[in-house]
Structure formats: structure tokens, C-alpha cells
């Protein structure tokens, strides 16, 4: 067995009592599940729709990571942090439920709930009609998740529409805690005051302070990313865009953006986005405070909330959902290795 995977199992045993982390099963996931087909494929893992061999009616998602990828302590620590975050949040209805973790000589596999609706933006595009009220309902669910995460000291650090799924009941699910940070401990689970530092996240969704080398930042980076997500859902575009990271950084630091004039967006929605996209992290509200923003008061009714998105707006969302049809932009997740203990 790969020595780093042994370290992962050791960390799991050490943290299980304190964090109620899901125990690691020492055998291949394929002994208990049939991997039916691939539903997601990335640089670091492959995600399958799978079926339980014990209960064929039980359909789950299985994220398979090759142990060859776990070639450095920082990558093992990142996986351990993901397991801890999912374990702490597994009772939350808007986060994937982590059922089990399997480990053999070649792979580590995470078994989670399967979300049939798929990624948020393509799922919205598949509908005949959506409006601003649809978006604010989903955003309120997302802010509720962030409030719970941040109260537990968990910062996602890669919040973006691609990491949001829609379930059968049209409710949101947050996924991919692969570069999350848990406050008060290092990513291996040891007691530490190590802060979040370093370039981390996905280009257009990164907050200005993330670009400050070796300067610690806080969970307010998730609030900035939330603002970018809402902007995308309301317009079909990211507010800051460039195929060059240096240019993108300048745009983000300046915080200079505008809503497309041809798309009807309410004043309260614009206010919500502006509140999140404050270039000063200290002036951004907490997730708990954002729940009191007028735009998220679902009892408040305005005619603009119910106006169906135009065909042009839906076309913009479809283009975002299919990057091959859009202009090139930096959409690769970055992991801040400087933030991982060696």
C-alpha cells in the first residue's frame, strides 16, 4: 500500500473521535458498488454514478482518486481536509452526504449522495423559463450553507457555479471541498494557528486579497466568490474576465464591473452583488448578515422578480455552461501549496 495512503488512514484514525470523521474501509470500492458510468472527469479524479451491490435501488456517486496522484504530503493533507469538511457537514441538507471512504493499493474512493439534477447552470438552462425569483431562492440556500460552513470554521475557497448542483427537488447542493480550509487546525488535522495564504481558487472567482502574496485572508473570500456566482446567474457572464492571469488580477483588484444594460436586474439584486464584491474584505458582510439582505427576503415581492429571463439571457447562460462556445478564460482551480504543511 502506498505509504502516503497509510498516512491518510492514520490521520483519519487520529481525527475520528474529535470530528466524527467517516472511517476508511480497507478494500476496493468495487467490492461493494458497481461503477455504472462516468459523470465527471478531472485532472485529479473521476466521478462515477454507482449502484450498491447490497441494495440495487441505492444509487450513489463515487469519486475515485488514484494513489499515484497522492504523491506529496500536501495532496494527502488536502484530501484529509476534504474528508473532514464533508464529515462535519454531512448532516446539512445542502451539502453532499459522505457515506463511506474506501482505500486499496491503487485508489481512494469517496462514496457520496448522487444528485440527479446535475450542475446548476446546465440544469437551469434545461428549464423552459426561469426568473430572478428562481435565482434568489437558490442563492438564499447557498448563503445558508455558507453561514453553517463559516460557523464551523470551514472556508470552501473554490465556490463557483460548477461546484453547485441541483437535486430532484430543485434544491442546491455544494460540492468539491478539495481545497477547503478548516480554521484552527492545519489540513492534516493537527492543532495549529496556520492562516489561509497563497493563490487558491478559480481565477474569475478569486477575491482581491487572495493575490496578496503571503498575506493571510479569511472566509470573506467565499463571500466575494458568492457575489461572482450571483452575477453569473443574473447575466450569464463573469464580472471579471481575461485569458491572462495578470490582467484578470488587475480587474479584480480594481473591482470595476457593470451589469449588462440589456438585461433586467432588480435594484436589490444589484445591491446584493455590490455588497459581496467589495474589494475591502473587512467591509464585506458575513454570510449570516447576508441572510438579512432585502434581496433574500423571499416574502418580498417585486414585479421584476417574476419577469422571465429573455432568450438572450438564456443564451448567455448556455454559453457559460458550455465553455467551448465562449471566449477563453482562466477557469482552472488553483491550490495554494504554500498553505499546506510540508
C-alpha positions in Angstrom: 0.0 0.0 0.0 1.2 3.5 -0.8 2.9 5.0 2.2 1.1 8.3 1.8 -2.2 6.5 1.9 -1.2 4.8 5.1 -0.6 8.4 6.4 -4.1 9.3 5.3 -5.6 6.3 7.2 -3.5 7.2 10.2 -4.8 10.8 10.2 -8.3 9.6 9.9 -8.0 7.4 13.0 -6.5 10.3 14.9 -9.2 12.8 14.0 -12.3 10.4 14.0 -13.1 10.9 17.7 -12.9 14.7 17.6 -14.5 15.4 14.2 -16.6 12.2 13.8 -14.8 11.7 10.5 -16.0 8.8 8.3 -13.9 5.7 8.8 -11.8 4.4 5.9 -12.7 0.9 4.6 -9.6 -1.1 3.6 -10.8 -2.7 0.4 -11.7 -1.7 -3.2 -14.9 0.2 -3.6 -15.9 -2.1 -6.4 -16.4 -4.9 -3.9 -19.5 -3.1 -2.7 -20.5 -0.9 -5.6 -20.9 -1.3 -9.4 -19.4 1.7 -11.1 -22.0 2.3 -13.8 -20.7 5.2 -15.9 -18.5 8.4 -15.6 -20.4 11.6 -14.7 -17.4 13.7 -14.1 -13.7 13.6 -15.2 -11.0 15.9 -13.9 -7.2 16.2 -13.6 -7.2 14.7 -10.1 -10.2 12.3 -10.0 -13.0 10.6 -11.8 -16.6 10.6 -10.6 -19.0 7.7 -11.3 -22.7 7.0 -10.9 -22.7 3.8 -9.0 -25.0 1.2 -7.6 -24.9 -0.7 -4.3 -24.4 -4.4 -4.7 -26.3 -5.0 -1.5 -29.2 -2.7 -2.3 -29.6 -2.2 -6.1 -32.0 0.6 -5.6 -29.3 2.6 -3.9 -27.7 4.9 -6.4 -24.6 6.9 -5.2 -21.7 9.0 -6.6 -18.2 7.6 -6.3 -15.2 9.9 -6.6 -12.1 7.9 -7.4 -8.6 9.3 -6.8 -5.6 7.4 -8.0 -3.0 6.9 -5.3 -0.4 7.9 -7.9 -1.8 11.4 -7.6 -1.3 11.4 -3.9 2.5 11.7 -4.4 3.1 14.6 -1.9 2.1 15.2 1.7 0.3 18.4 0.7 -2.0 16.4 -1.6 -2.8 13.8 1.1 -3.4 16.6 3.6 -5.8 18.3 1.1 -7.7 15.1 0.7 -7.8 14.7 4.5 -9.2 18.2 4.8 -11.9 17.4 2.3 -12.9 14.3 4.2 -13.1 16.3 7.5 -15.2 19.1 5.9 -17.6 16.6 4.4 -17.8 14.7 7.6 -18.6 17.8 9.7 -21.2 19.0 7.2 -22.8 15.6 6.2 -26.0 16.4 8.2 -26.6 19.6 6.2 -29.2 19.1 3.5 -27.4 21.4 1.0 -24.1 19.5 1.1 -23.3 16.1 -0.4 -23.7 13.4 2.2 -20.5 11.4 2.6 -21.4 7.8 3.2 -18.1 5.9 3.1 -14.4 6.1 2.1 -12.6 3.2 0.5 -8.9 2.7 0.1 -6.9 0.0 -1.7 -3.4 -0.2 -3.2 -4.4 1.9 -6.2 -7.2 4.2 -5.3 -9.0 6.2 -2.6 -12.8 6.4 -3.3 -15.4 8.7 -1.7 -19.0 7.4 -1.7 -21.5 10.3 -1.6 -25.1 11.0 -2.3 -25.9 11.2 -6.0 -27.5 14.4 -7.3 -29.6 13.7 -10.3 -30.2 17.3 -11.5 -26.5 17.8 -12.4 -24.6 21.1 -12.4 -26.6 24.2 -11.6 -26.3 26.3 -14.8 -27.0 23.5 -17.3 -29.9 22.4 -15.1 -31.3 25.9 -15.2 -30.8 26.2 -19.0 -32.8 23.0 -19.4 -35.9 24.7 -18.0 -38.4 26.4 -20.2 -38.4 29.5 -18.1 -36.6 31.0 -15.1 -36.6 34.4 -13.5 -34.9 36.4 -10.8 -37.0 34.8 -8.1 -35.7 31.4 -9.1 -32.2 32.7 -8.7 -32.7 34.3 -5.3 -34.3 31.2 -3.9 -31.2 29.2 -4.8 -28.9 31.9 -3.6 -30.6 32.0 -0.2 -29.9 28.3 0.1 -26.3 28.8 -0.8 -25.9 31.6 1.8 -27.4 29.4 4.4 -24.8 26.7 3.6 -22.0 29.3 3.8 -23.3 30.5 7.2 -23.1 27.0 8.5 -19.7 26.3 7.0 -18.2 29.5 8.3 -19.6 29.0 11.8 -17.7 25.7 11.8 -14.5 27.4 10.6 -14.7 25.9 7.1 -13.9 28.0 4.1 -14.7 26.5 0.7 -12.2 28.5 -1.3 -13.4 27.3 -4.7 -17.0 28.4 -4.8 -18.3 28.7 -8.4 -21.4 27.5 -10.3 -19.5 24.4 -11.5 -19.4 23.3 -7.8 -23.1 23.8 -7.3 -25.6 21.0 -8.2 -29.4 20.9 -8.4 -31.3 18.0 -6.9 -34.6 16.5 -7.9 -36.5 18.9 -5.6 -34.8 21.9 -7.2 -32.6 22.5 -4.1 -28.9 23.4 -4.2 -26.0 21.1 -3.2 -22.5 22.4 -2.6 -19.7 20.0 -3.8 -15.9 19.8 -4.1 -14.2 20.7 -0.9 -10.9 19.6 -2.3 -9.1 22.9 -1.4 -11.2 23.8 1.6 -9.6 25.1 4.7 -10.6 24.4 8.3 -9.8 27.2 10.8 -7.9 26.3 13.9 -6.2 23.3 12.5 -3.8 22.6 9.7 -5.0 20.5 6.8 -3.7 17.3 8.4 -5.9 17.8 11.4 -3.1 19.0 13.8 -3.8 21.9 16.1 -2.4 24.9 14.5 -2.9 28.6 14.0 -1.8 28.4 10.4 -3.7 31.0 8.4 -5.0 30.8 4.8 -2.4 32.3 2.4 -1.5 31.9 -1.2 -3.2 31.8 -4.6 -6.1 29.5 -4.3 -9.4 29.0 -6.2 -10.6 29.6 -9.7 -9.4 32.7 -11.5 -12.5 34.8 -12.1 -13.9 33.9 -8.7 -10.9 34.7 -6.6 -11.1 37.7 -4.2 -8.6 40.6 -4.4 -6.9 39.6 -1.2 -6.0 36.2 -2.5 -3.5 37.8 -4.8 -1.5 39.3 -1.9 1.5 37.0 -1.5 1.9 35.6 2.0 -0.8 37.8 3.4 -3.4 35.9 5.3 -7.1 36.1 4.3 -10.4 34.9 5.8 -13.6 33.2 4.9 -14.7 36.5 3.3 -13.1 35.1 0.1 -16.2 32.9 -0.1 -18.4 36.0 0.1 -16.6 37.5 -2.9 -17.0 34.3 -4.8 -20.7 34.2 -3.9 -21.0 37.7 -5.5 -19.4 36.4 -8.7 -21.7 33.4 -8.7 -24.8 35.5 -8.4 -23.5 37.9 -11.1 -23.1 34.8 -13.4 -26.6 33.6 -12.7 -28.1 37.1 -13.3 -26.2 37.8 -16.5 -24.6 34.6 -17.9 -21.1 36.2 -17.7 -18.4 36.6 -15.1 -17.8 40.2 -14.0 -14.0 39.9 -14.3 -12.6 38.1 -17.3 -9.3 37.6 -19.1 -7.2 34.8 -20.6 -4.2 36.3 -18.8 -4.0 35.9 -15.0 -2.1 39.2 -14.6 -4.8 41.2 -16.4 -7.5 39.3 -14.5 -5.8 40.2 -11.2 -5.8 43.9 -12.1 -9.5 43.8 -12.9 -10.4 42.0 -9.7 -8.3 44.3 -7.6 -10.0 47.3 -9.2 -13.4 45.8 -8.6 -14.6 47.6 -11.7 -17.6 45.8 -13.2 -21.1 46.7 -14.5 -24.3 44.9 -15.1 -25.2 44.4 -18.8 -27.7 47.2 -19.7 -29.8 44.9 -21.9 -30.7 42.5 -19.0 -33.3 43.5 -16.5 -31.9 43.0 -13.0 -33.6 44.4 -9.9 -32.0 47.2 -7.8 -31.9 44.9 -4.7 -30.1 42.2 -6.7 -27.6 44.7 -7.9 -27.2 45.8 -4.3 -26.6 42.2 -3.2 -23.9 41.7 -5.8 -22.2 45.0 -4.9 -22.2 44.2 -1.2 -20.4 40.9 -1.9 -18.0 42.4 -4.4 -16.5 44.9 -2.1 -12.7 45.0 -2.7 -12.1 45.5 1.0 -12.6 42.1 2.7 -13.4 43.8 6.1 -16.3 45.6 4.5 -17.9 42.5 3.1 -20.7 41.1 5.3 -20.7 37.7 6.8 -22.9 35.0 5.4 -25.2 35.3 8.4 -25.6 39.1 7.8 -26.3 38.5 4.1 -29.3 36.4 5.1 -30.9 39.7 6.2 -30.3 41.4 2.9 -33.7 42.5 1.3 -33.0 40.5 -1.9 -33.0 37.3 0.1 -36.3 38.2 1.9 -38.4 35.7 -0.1 -41.6 37.2 1.2 -40.7 40.5 -0.6 -42.4 40.6 -4.0 -41.5 42.8 -6.9 -42.7 42.5 -10.4 -39.2 42.4 -11.7 -38.6 39.2 -9.8 -41.1 37.3 -11.9 -40.2 38.6 -15.4 -38.9 35.6 -17.4 -35.3 35.7 -18.5 -35.0 36.8 -22.1 -33.8 34.3 -24.8 -30.6 36.4 -25.0 -30.1 35.9 -21.2 -30.7 32.2 -21.5 -28.3 32.0 -24.4 -25.6 33.7 -22.3 -26.2 31.2 -19.5 -26.0 28.3 -22.1 -22.7 29.8 -23.4 -21.4 29.9 -19.8 -22.4 26.2 -19.3 -20.6 25.3 -22.5 -17.2 27.0 -22.3 -16.1 25.6 -25.7 -18.5 28.1 -27.3 -17.3 31.1 -25.3 -14.1 33.2 -25.3 -11.1 31.7 -23.5 -10.8 32.5 -19.8 -9.0 31.2 -16.8 -11.3 28.6 -15.2 -8.8 26.2 -13.7 -8.8 25.6 -9.9 -5.5 26.6 -8.2 -4.4 25.0 -5.0 -2.2 27.1 -2.7 0.6 24.7 -1.8 2.1 27.3 0.4 -0.9 26.8 2.6 -0.2 23.1 3.1 2.2 21.9 5.8 5.3 20.0 4.5 
